Amino acid sequence: MKSLFLPVFFLLSWKAFAQNPEKIVQQQLDAYNRQDLKAFVETYSDTVEIYSFPNAKPRVLTKKDLENDYGSLFKKFPQNFAALHGRIIQGNYVIDKEYITGRGQEFSATAIYLVEKGLIRKVWFLR
């Protein structure tokens, strides 16, 4: 019984780690800053709701939409970079305070990510 318990325990632990909300959001931020479009899009669920505060109505995007939107952004602003200035994790929510540079105008932004099943499902941007 012990010989079965340890592999199952480690498998379940790895799965929990892989679905850690902070980990997936960090992967997303790292891919964004590398402008690695494929890795960036892989951190999102098949459909994602993106809110731009104070708009109450989200943009519902597919992964293809994300590829198009962020592909254009990365092409237009090759020096685009989001520096992480603070992070709060609350359950499945990750709240990042970011400072954006490389777009001609620098600005601060807050992003609130909801992670479900190991992928980003909703994002709220406050600027």
Secondary structure, 3 states (H helix, E strand, C coil): CHHHHHHHHHHHHHHHHHCCHHHHHHHHHHHHHHCCHHHHHHCEEEEEEEEECCCCCCEEEEHHHHHHHHHHHHHHCCCCEEEEEEEEEECCEEEEEEEEECCCCCEEEEEEEEEECCEEEEEEEEC
